[in-house]
Amino acid sequence: MNGQPLNSLQQSLKTTFGFEAFREGQQQTITQLLSGQSTLSIFPTGSGKSLCYQLTALHLPHLTLVVSPLLALMKDQLAFLASKGIKAASIDSTLKGNEAQTVMAGVRSGEIKVLMVSVERFKNERFRQFIELVPVSMLVVDEAHCISEWGHNFRPDYLKLPSYCQALKISLVLLLTATATRKVKQDMAAKFAIQDEHIVQTGFYRPNLDLSVLPVTQSHKNKQLEQVIMAQQGAGIVYVTLQHSAETVAQYLTQQGINACAYHAGFDSDTRSQIQQDFMAGQIQVIVATIAFGMGIDKSDIRFVIHYDLPKSIENYSQEIGRAGRDGLPSQCFTLANLDGLNTVENFVYGDTPEFTGIEMLLNTIKSEVITNTYDSRSEGKWELQILQLSNAVNIKQLPLKTLLVQLELAGVIEPLYAYFADFKIKLLKPKAEIVNSFNDQRKDFLQRIFNATEFKKVWGSLNFDTLLQDKSIDRNRVIAALEYLQEQQLIVLETKGMTEVFKINLNELADPNLCQDLYNYFKGNEEKEIKRIATLVRFFQLDTCLTVNLARYFDDTFFDSNRFDDAASTNNSSVPQCGHCSVCRGQVAVLEHSQTQIPWPNDETLKQGMLELAQRLNDKINQPLSLESYCRFFAGMTVPLFGRNKVRQLSGFGICEKQRYQAIRDRVTPLFIDMNK
């Protein structure tokens, strides 16, 4: 075990972390890692996944690099490590001035043992240059289900982590997650060549969580919510789908004398941070939140989680209820369920599917820019992009656009070369002459060239790389290294923005006549998969057999099929396993319905008028007729870049069918669309 006897690990556990014994799965994970075996660990929420890398890091010779999906999660982990005297840091967007340089210096010297970053940080030119020169003992991927496109909350940049790992020559990997179906588990392990015997799964079942599904009509939902909360003790989270709902529901609860506060991504970071701190300190009892709240919340005494709206999937549901009762004490999980919000959840899925025309525009953009670049020997065969500008140009939201780019990579059409910042801004902390004259003649000349290519105004100067690099003897990496050094020496302040990704283009693959259709089919397949996932969720809430047992089996947990079952759960003399602490086991089988048997539609004339006003608004903004999908998304109240830029939300027809299911909108609008285009 790499020279680390078990008593040494237990000594670290006690003296550094203050724990008397390992929890289930922790010791196996740590011993495997210290034996050089990459590991996938699947532990329930709140069962000590983080300790696996924290303790291991103390016994490894070099840096442990942790990829975490959320800033709040990083900050909580860093605070915990600091409290244990372990040197750890993050490089993230909140760092100011020379803070990033201080962190990098600490990593280089070996003083910092754990460095936390987001997956997007790997695309940062300055970070890549830095981390390539640092010896890394272990890569840790938190919320590792994101590396599988079959997982929930899929983040396309996670797909690149295996290649980043290879490029950095990191031989030891730890993947951590709380939830993974069998398919996701196998996919994660395969991507990092983790052997089956090195997958540590302790089980999904948490006996302290009581699950209840409460059918309720929309008109009675607020009252039901109030009654449920009034019957609870301690802190709780109420999850809603929309930001607007978070505010209106929190306001209602406040009016009923409940200490509640809204939380969503629309609030600025300072406001979100203050609300979170107040909740953690017990100054707020109930948070009414979108899913923006929770992943980074390490509050062990949350006594209840309530889903006011349907969650997006069983995976999301399990993650969200997993935030209750991390201290092991009994905690309640309620779902106030009807079918009214089904359209809203489905619309998130439909709204993320790029239109065929958008994919076509993207491919044509690549072709035209590559052809243009053939006249420039330095750029031949290359394509550059900034994600926001490209999103607006091809009318595809940023997240699905990133997914599309990853699919182009996997298809061999594009190959990432590097990323760089388009804009470098410099603020001098000492007079220019003093800075230049503090170096020898060779470096003095080099710095003078950099400053000559920088247009200084009152405080800040903008470096023009195009001018500077016309001299073929000057290397861009050397320029950046020089600027980093000047900042490290507190001679300048350096600011960078305009992340630009550069790809090499395979023209043969780009010319494939089936490429656009294949990409569109991929997204339509994902759309179908996600809609089925929602249907599975609705079926789950209406099951007539134990909810807890079915949830455990969904995540490949055999707890209720093992001999442990008879000791841990009540069977009520039935051959079918039962947990004894869910609404079905109490004889309350849910039947979900729409609050209204029929939701009224606008008449055809109103729909035609809406289509006409949308066409008029966008008539001179695009060079092709509006698609059927554009009209459907308009009536459903979905936002896409084209709508946002042109203030389509102001039109009277926007969202007039938002209570209808998207497929029904498509069926209703199709004949009107055909008539309009005859």
C-alpha positions in Angstrom: 0.0 0.0 0.0 2.7 2.4 -1.1 4.4 2.1 2.2 1.3 3.4 4.2 0.3 0.8 6.9 -3.3 0.8 8.0 -2.4 2.2 11.5 -0.8 5.2 9.8 -4.0 6.0 8.0 -6.1 5.6 11.2 -3.6 7.8 12.9 -4.2 10.5 10.2 -7.9 9.9 10.5 -7.9 10.6 14.3 -5.2 13.3 14.7 -5.9 15.3 11.5 -9.7 14.8 11.1 -10.8 13.9 14.6 -12.7 10.8 13.6 -12.4 7.5 15.5 -13.2 5.1 12.7 -13.7 5.0 8.9 -17.2 5.0 7.5 -18.2 2.2 5.1 -16.3 2.3 1.9 -13.8 5.0 2.9 -11.0 2.7 4.0 -11.3 0.5 0.9 -11.2 3.6 -1.4 -8.2 5.1 0.3 -6.1 1.9 0.4 -6.8 1.3 -3.3 -5.7 4.8 -4.2 -2.5 4.5 -2.1 -1.8 1.2 -3.9 -2.0 3.1 -7.2 -5.4 1.9 -8.2 -7.8 4.4 -9.8 -11.2 4.1 -8.1 -14.8 4.9 -8.6 -16.7 5.5 -5.2 -20.4 5.7 -5.1 -21.6 6.7 -1.6 -24.9 8.2 -0.5 -25.1 12.0 0.0 -23.5 13.0 3.3 -21.6 9.7 3.9 -18.1 11.1 3.7 -17.0 10.9 0.0 -14.7 13.9 0.4 -12.6 12.4 3.2 -11.5 9.8 0.6 -9.4 12.3 -1.3 -8.6 14.6 1.6 -6.9 11.9 3.7 -5.3 10.3 0.6 -3.8 13.6 -0.4 -1.9 13.8 2.9 -0.1 10.6 2.0 0.7 11.4 -1.7 4.0 13.1 -2.7 2.5 15.8 -5.0 -0.6 17.8 -5.7 -4.1 16.5 -5.5 -6.2 18.3 -8.2 -9.9 18.3 -7.5 -12.5 19.1 -10.2 -15.7 20.4 -8.5 -18.8 21.5 -10.3 -19.9 24.4 -8.0 -18.1 27.3 -6.4 -20.1 27.0 -3.2 -19.1 23.3 -2.9 -15.4 24.3 -3.3 -15.6 27.0 -0.6 -17.2 24.6 1.9 -14.5 22.0 1.2 -11.7 24.6 1.5 -13.1 25.9 4.8 -13.2 22.3 6.2 -9.6 21.6 5.1 -8.4 24.9 6.6 -10.1 23.9 9.9 -8.0 20.7 9.9 -4.7 22.5 9.1 -4.5 21.2 5.6 -3.1 23.6 3.0 -5.7 23.8 0.2 -6.9 26.5 -2.3 -9.0 27.1 -5.4 -8.4 29.0 -8.6 -11.7 30.5 -9.5 -13.4 33.7 -10.8 -13.7 35.2 -7.3 -10.0 35.7 -6.9 -8.8 39.3 -7.1 -5.5 41.1 -7.7 -2.5 38.8 -7.0 -4.6 36.1 -5.2 -4.3 33.7 -8.1 -0.6 34.2 -8.3 -0.2 33.5 -4.6 -2.1 30.3 -5.0 0.0 29.2 -8.0 3.2 30.0 -6.0 1.9 27.9 -3.2 1.2 25.0 -5.5 4.6 25.2 -7.2 6.4 25.2 -3.9 4.5 22.1 -2.7 3.0 24.1 0.2 -0.6 23.6 -1.1 -1.5 19.9 -1.2 -5.1 20.2 -2.6 -6.1 22.5 -5.5 -9.8 22.8 -6.5 -10.9 24.0 -9.9 -14.0 23.8 -12.2 -13.8 21.7 -15.3 -14.0 24.9 -17.4 -10.7 26.1 -15.9 -8.8 23.5 -18.1 -9.7 25.7 -21.1 -8.0 28.6 -19.5 -4.7 29.3 -21.3 -2.9 30.6 -18.3 -4.1 27.7 -16.1 -3.1 25.1 -18.7 0.4 26.6 -18.9 0.7 26.5 -15.1 -0.7 23.1 -14.4 1.4 21.4 -17.1 4.5 22.2 -15.1 3.2 21.0 -11.8 3.6 17.3 -10.7 0.1 16.0 -10.0 -0.3 12.8 -7.9 -4.1 12.4 -8.2 -7.0 13.8 -10.2 -10.3 13.8 -8.3 -13.6 14.3 -10.1 -16.5 15.2 -7.8 -20.1 14.7 -9.1 -18.5 12.4 -11.5 -21.7 11.2 -13.1 -21.3 14.4 -15.2 -18.6 12.6 -17.3 -21.3 10.3 -18.6 -23.7 11.6 -21.2 -26.1 9.0 -19.7 -25.9 10.7 -16.3 -28.1 13.5 -15.1 -27.2 17.2 -15.2 -24.9 16.4 -18.1 -22.1 18.9 -18.5 -20.4 18.4 -21.9 -17.0 19.8 -20.7 -16.8 16.8 -18.3 -16.4 14.5 -21.3 -13.0 16.1 -21.9 -11.6 15.1 -18.5 -10.2 11.8 -19.7 -8.2 13.5 -22.4 -7.0 16.3 -20.0 -5.9 13.5 -17.6 -3.9 11.8 -20.3 -2.3 15.1 -21.5 -1.2 15.9 -17.9 0.1 12.3 -17.4 -2.0 11.8 -14.2 -2.0 8.1 -13.5 -4.2 8.0 -10.4 -7.9 9.1 -10.6 -10.7 9.1 -8.0 -14.3 9.5 -9.3 -16.9 10.4 -6.6 -20.7 10.5 -6.9 -23.8 9.8 -4.8 -26.0 8.5 -7.6 -25.4 6.3 -10.6 -27.5 3.8 -12.5 -25.7 0.6 -13.7 -25.3 2.1 -17.1 -23.8 5.4 -15.8 -21.5 3.4 -13.4 -20.1 1.3 -16.2 -19.6 4.3 -18.5 -17.7 6.3 -15.9 -15.4 3.4 -15.1 -14.7 2.7 -18.8 -13.7 6.3 -19.5 -10.9 6.2 -16.9 -10.0 2.5 -17.3 -11.2 1.7 -13.7 -11.4 -2.0 -13.1 -14.7 -3.5 -11.8 -13.0 -4.6 -8.6 -12.0 -1.0 -7.9 -15.6 0.3 -7.9 -16.7 0.9 -4.3 -20.4 1.2 -3.9 -21.7 1.3 -0.3 -25.4 1.5 -1.1 -28.0 4.1 -1.9 -30.6 3.4 0.9 -30.8 5.9 3.7 -33.1 4.5 6.5 -33.6 7.9 8.2 -35.4 9.4 5.1 -39.2 9.2 5.1 -40.6 9.6 1.5 -44.2 10.9 1.0 -46.1 11.7 -2.3 -49.0 14.0 -1.6 -51.4 14.5 -4.5 -52.7 18.0 -4.5 -54.5 20.4 -6.9 -52.7 23.6 -7.9 -55.3 25.8 -6.1 -54.7 24.0 -2.8 -50.9 23.6 -3.1 -49.9 26.7 -1.1 -52.2 25.7 1.8 -50.9 22.1 1.7 -47.3 23.4 1.8 -48.1 25.6 4.7 -49.6 22.8 6.7 -46.7 20.4 6.0 -44.2 23.0 7.1 -46.1 23.9 10.2 -46.0 20.2 11.2 -42.2 20.1 10.9 -39.4 21.0 13.3 -36.1 22.5 12.2 -34.8 23.8 8.8 -36.0 22.8 5.4 -35.8 23.4 1.7 -38.7 23.8 -0.7 -37.8 23.1 -4.4 -39.6 24.9 -7.2 -38.9 24.9 -11.0 -39.1 28.6 -11.9 -37.3 31.6 -10.3 -40.6 33.5 -10.2 -42.2 30.7 -8.2 -39.4 30.8 -5.7 -40.3 34.4 -4.9 -44.1 34.1 -4.9 -44.1 30.9 -2.7 -41.6 32.4 -0.3 -43.7 35.5 0.0 -46.8 33.4 0.7 -45.0 31.5 3.5 -43.7 34.7 5.0 -47.3 36.1 5.1 -48.3 33.0 7.0 -45.7 33.7 9.7 -43.1 31.2 8.4 -39.5 32.4 8.4 -38.9 31.7 4.6 -36.6 33.3 2.0 -36.4 32.8 -1.8 -33.1 31.7 -3.5 -32.4 31.4 -7.3 -29.7 32.1 -9.9 -31.3 35.4 -10.8 -30.0 37.0 -7.5 -26.6 38.5 -7.6 -23.8 36.5 -6.0 -23.6 38.7 -2.8 -27.3 38.2 -2.2 -27.1 34.5 -2.8 -24.1 34.2 -0.5 -25.8 36.1 2.3 -29.0 34.0 2.1 -26.9 30.9 2.2 -25.0 32.1 5.2 -28.2 33.0 7.1 -29.7 29.6 6.3 -26.5 27.8 7.5 -26.5 29.9 10.7 -30.1 29.0 11.4 -31.4 32.6 10.9 -33.7 31.4 8.1 -35.8 28.3 8.6 -37.0 27.6 5.1 -35.4 28.3 1.7 -37.7 28.3 -1.3 -35.3 27.6 -4.2 -34.7 26.5 -7.7 -32.1 23.7 -8.1 -29.4 26.5 -8.1 -29.5 25.9 -4.3 -28.3 22.8 -2.6 -25.3 21.1 -4.2 -22.8 23.1 -2.1 -24.9 23.1 1.1 -23.1 21.1 3.8 -25.8 21.6 6.5 -26.3 18.3 8.3 -29.5 19.1 10.2 -32.0 19.8 7.3 -35.1 18.1 8.7 -37.3 18.3 5.6 -37.1 18.7 1.8 -40.3 19.5 -0.1 -40.8 19.4 -3.8 -43.4 22.0 -4.6 -43.0 21.3 -8.3 -42.1 18.0 -10.0 -38.3 17.5 -10.1 -36.7 17.0 -13.5 -36.0 13.3 -13.1 -35.5 10.5 -10.6 -31.8 11.4 -10.5 -32.6 15.0 -9.6 -35.1 13.9 -7.0 -32.6 11.6 -5.3 -29.9 14.3 -5.3 -32.3 16.9 -3.8 -33.9 14.7 -1.1 -30.3 13.6 -0.3 -29.7 17.0 1.3 -32.1 16.1 4.2 -30.9 14.3 7.3 -27.2 14.1 6.7 -26.8 13.8 10.5 -28.6 10.5 10.4 -31.6 11.7 12.3 -35.2 11.1 11.0 -36.0 13.6 8.2 -39.1 14.0 5.9 -39.2 14.3 2.1 -42.5 15.4 0.6 -43.6 15.8 -3.0 -46.7 17.9 -3.6 -47.6 16.3 -6.8 -50.0 16.8 -9.7 -49.5 16.8 -13.5 -49.9 20.6 -14.0 -46.1 21.2 -14.0 -45.4 18.4 -16.5 -45.3 20.8 -19.4 -42.8 23.1 -17.7 -40.4 20.2 -17.0 -40.7 18.9 -20.5 -40.2 22.3 -22.0 -36.8 22.6 -20.4 -35.9 19.5 -22.5 -37.5 20.6 -25.8 -35.9 24.1 -25.4 -32.4 22.6 -25.3 -32.7 20.8 -28.6 -31.0 22.8 -31.3 -33.0 23.4 -34.5 -31.7 21.7 -37.7 -31.2 25.1 -39.2 -29.0 26.2 -36.2 -26.8 23.1 -36.6 -26.6 23.9 -40.4 -25.6 27.5 -39.7 -22.9 26.3 -37.3 -21.4 23.9 -39.9 -21.6 26.6 -42.6 -19.9 29.1 -40.2 -17.0 26.7 -39.7 -16.7 26.1 -43.5 -16.7 29.8 -44.4 -14.2 30.7 -41.7 -11.8 27.9 -42.6 -12.0 28.9 -46.3 -11.2 32.5 -45.3 -8.3 31.4 -43.2 -6.7 29.5 -46.1 -5.4 32.9 -47.3 -3.5 33.3 -44.0 -0.7 30.7 -43.5 -0.8 31.2 -39.7 -4.5 30.4 -39.5 -4.9 27.8 -42.2 -7.2 24.9 -41.2 -8.0 26.6 -37.9 -11.3 27.9 -36.5 -11.7 30.2 -33.6 -14.8 30.9 -31.5 -16.1 32.8 -28.5 -19.0 30.8 -27.1 -21.4 33.7 -26.4 -20.9 35.3 -29.9 -21.3 31.9 -31.6 -24.4 31.1 -29.5 -26.1 34.3 -30.7 -25.0 33.8 -34.3 -26.4 30.3 -34.7 -29.4 30.7 -32.3 -28.4 27.8 -30.1 -28.3 28.1 -26.3 -24.8 27.9 -24.8 -25.1 24.6 -23.0 -26.4 22.6 -26.0 -23.9 24.5 -28.2 -21.1 23.2 -25.9 -22.6 19.7 -26.2 -22.7 20.1 -30.0 -19.0 21.1 -30.1 -18.1 18.0 -28.0 -20.0 15.8 -30.5 -18.1 17.4 -33.3 -14.9 16.6 -31.5 -16.0 13.0 -31.0 -16.9 12.7 -34.7 -13.4 13.9 -35.6 -14.6 17.0 -37.3 -12.8 19.4 -34.9 -9.8 18.9 -32.7 -9.1 21.3 -29.8 -5.7 22.9 -30.2 -5.7 25.5 -27.4 -7.6 28.3 -25.9 -6.5 31.9 -25.3 -7.7 35.2 -24.0 -8.5 37.7 -26.7 -8.0 40.6 -24.4 -5.0 41.3 -22.1 -5.2 44.4 -20.0 -2.3 45.7 -18.0 -2.2 48.2 -15.1 1.3 49.4 -14.2 2.1 49.5 -10.4 5.4 51.2 -11.0 6.6 53.5 -13.8 7.2 51.7 -17.1 10.9 52.8 -17.2 11.5 51.5 -13.7 10.0 48.1 -14.6 12.0 47.8 -17.8 15.3 48.9 -16.3 15.1 46.3 -13.5 16.0 43.5 -16.0 19.1 42.7 -18.0 19.4 43.9 -21.6 17.9 40.9 -23.3 14.8 40.9 -21.1 14.6 44.6 -21.1 14.3 44.6 -24.9 11.6 41.9 -24.8 9.6 43.8 -22.2 9.9 47.0 -24.2 8.4 45.3 -27.2 5.5 44.1 -25.1 4.9 47.6 -23.8 5.3 49.2 -27.3 2.4 46.9 -28.4 0.3 48.0 -25.5 -2.0 51.0 -25.9 -2.1 52.7 -22.5 -4.9 55.0 -21.5 -5.4 56.6 -18.1 -5.0 53.5 -16.0 -5.2 50.3 -18.1 -3.4 49.4 -21.3 -4.6 46.9 -23.9 -2.0 44.5 -25.4 -2.3 44.1 -29.2 -1.1 40.6 -29.8 -1.6 40.8 -33.6 1.0 43.7 -33.7 3.4 42.0 -31.3 3.4 38.6 -33.0 4.1 40.0 -36.4 7.7 39.6 -35.2 8.1 35.8 -35.8 10.8 35.6 -33.2 8.3 36.4 -30.4 6.5 33.5 -28.9 3.0 34.0 -27.4 3.7 31.7 -24.5 6.8 33.6 -23.6 4.9 36.9 -23.6 2.3 35.4 -21.2 5.0 33.9 -19.0 6.6 37.4 -18.8 3.4 39.1 -17.9 2.6 36.5 -15.2 6.1 37.0 -13.8 5.6 40.8 -13.7 2.3 40.3 -11.8 3.9 37.8 -9.4 6.6 40.5 -8.6 3.8 43.0 -8.0 5.0 45.2 -10.9 1.7 45.1 -12.8 -1.9 43.9 -12.5 -3.0 41.6 -15.3 -6.6 41.1 -16.4 -7.7 38.7 -19.1 -11.1 38.1 -20.8 -12.6 37.1 -24.1 -11.9 33.3 -23.8 -11.3 32.1 -27.4 -11.1 28.5 -28.3 -9.1 27.4 -31.3 -9.8 24.2 -33.2 -8.1 22.3 -36.0 -10.7 21.4 -38.7 -10.8 18.1 -40.6 -12.3 19.3 -43.9 -13.0 15.7 -45.1 -15.2 15.0 -42.1 -16.8 18.4 -42.3 -17.8 17.7 -45.9 -19.8 14.6 -44.8 -23.2 15.1 -46.3 -24.9 13.3 -43.5 -23.1 15.2 -40.7 -25.9 17.8 -40.0 -28.6 15.1 -39.9 -26.5 12.8 -37.7 -26.0 15.6 -35.2 -29.6 16.6 -35.2 -30.6 12.9 -34.7 -28.2 12.8 -31.7 -30.1 15.7 -30.1 -33.5 14.3 -31.0 -32.4 11.0 -29.4 -31.4 12.9 -26.2 -34.7 14.7 -26.3 -36.6 11.4 -26.5 -34.5 10.0 -23.7 -35.1 12.9 -21.4 -38.9 12.9 -22.0 -38.9 9.2 -21.2 -37.0 10.0 -18.0 -39.8 12.4 -17.0 -42.4 9.8 -17.7 -40.4 7.3 -15.5 -40.5 9.9 -12.7 -44.3 10.3 -12.9 -44.7 6.5 -12.9 -42.4 6.3 -9.9 -44.5 8.7 -7.9 -47.6 6.6 -8.6 -46.1 3.2 -7.7 -48.1 0.8 -5.5 -45.0 -0.8 -4.2 -42.4 0.7 -1.7 -41.0 3.9 -3.0 -37.7 3.5 -1.1 -37.1 0.0 -2.5 -37.8 1.1 -6.0 -35.5 4.1 -5.7 -32.7 1.9 -4.4 -33.1 -0.6 -7.2 -33.1 2.2 -9.8 -29.6 3.1 -8.6 -28.4 -0.5 -8.7 -28.4 -0.9 -4.9 -29.2 -4.5 -3.9 -29.7 -3.7 -0.2 -33.3 -4.9 -0.2 -32.5 -8.0 -2.1 -29.8 -9.1 0.3 -29.8 -10.9 3.6 -29.5 -7.5 5.4 -33.1 -6.7 4.4 -34.7 -8.9 7.1 -32.7 -7.1 9.8 -33.2 -3.6 8.5 -36.7 -3.2 7.2 -40.2 -4.3 8.0 -41.7 -6.7 5.4 -45.2 -6.7 7.0 -45.3 -10.5 6.3 -45.0 -9.8 2.6 -42.6 -11.4 0.1 -42.2 -7.9 -1.5 -39.6 -5.8 0.3 -40.9 -2.7 2.1 -39.0 0.0 4.0 -41.9 0.8 6.4 -41.2 4.5 6.2 -42.7 5.8 2.9 -46.3 6.8 1.9 -46.9 3.6 -0.1 -45.9 1.4 2.9 -48.4 3.4 4.9 -51.1 2.5 2.4 -51.2 5.9 0.6 -50.7 5.1 -3.1 -50.7 8.4 -5.1 -52.8 9.0 -8.2 -51.6 12.2 -10.0 -54.0 14.3 -12.1 -54.3 17.6 -13.8 -56.0 20.3 -11.6 -58.1 21.2 -14.7 -59.5 18.5 -16.9 -59.0 20.7 -19.9 -56.7 23.7 -20.3 -58.2 26.3 -22.6 -56.4 27.0 -25.9 -56.2 30.4 -27.7 -58.2 30.3 -30.9 -56.6 29.9 -34.3 -57.0 33.6 -35.1 -55.0 34.5 -32.0 -52.3 32.0 -32.9 -52.1 33.3 -36.5 -51.8 36.8 -35.2 -49.0 35.7 -32.8 -47.2 34.0 -35.7 -47.5 37.1 -37.8 -46.2 39.5 -35.2 -43.2 37.2 -34.5 -42.4 37.0 -38.2 -42.6 40.8 -38.5 -40.4 41.3 -35.5 -37.7 39.0 -36.9 -38.2 39.6 -40.6 -35.0 41.5 -41.2 -33.0 39.8 -38.4 -32.5 36.4 -40.1 -31.8 35.4 -43.7 -34.3 32.6 -43.8 -38.0 31.9 -43.0 -38.9 31.1 -39.4 -39.1 27.4 -38.7 -42.1 25.6 -37.1 -40.0 25.0 -34.0 -39.4 28.8 -33.6 -43.2 29.4 -33.6 -43.8 26.6 -31.1 -41.1 27.8 -28.8 -42.5 31.3 -29.0 -46.0 30.1 -27.9 -44.5 27.9 -25.2 -42.6 30.9 -23.7 -39.2 29.4 -24.3 -36.1 31.6 -24.5 -33.5 31.2 -27.3 -30.7 33.7 -28.2 -32.7 35.0 -31.2 -35.7 35.9 -29.0 -33.6 37.5 -26.3 -31.7 39.7 -28.7 -34.8 41.0 -30.3 -37.0 41.4 -27.2 -39.5 38.9 -28.4 -40.8 38.5 -24.9 -42.6 41.9 -25.3 -44.9 40.5 -28.0 -48.4 39.6 -26.9 -48.2 36.1 -28.2 -45.2 35.1 -26.3 -46.0 32.3 -23.9 -49.7 32.2 -24.5 -49.6 28.4 -24.6 -47.2 27.9 -21.8 -49.6 25.7 -19.8 -49.9 23.3 -22.7 -47.5 20.4 -23.4 -45.0 21.1 -26.1 -46.0 18.2 -28.4 -49.6 19.4 -28.2 -48.5 23.0 -29.2 -46.6 21.5 -32.2 -49.7 19.5 -33.3 -51.8 22.6 -33.1 -49.4 25.0 -34.8 -48.3 22.7 -37.7 -51.4 23.2 -39.9 -51.3 26.9 -39.3 -47.6 26.9 -40.2 -48.3 25.0 -43.4 -51.0 27.4 -44.4 -48.8 30.4 -43.7 -46.0 29.0 -46.0 -48.1 28.0 -49.0 
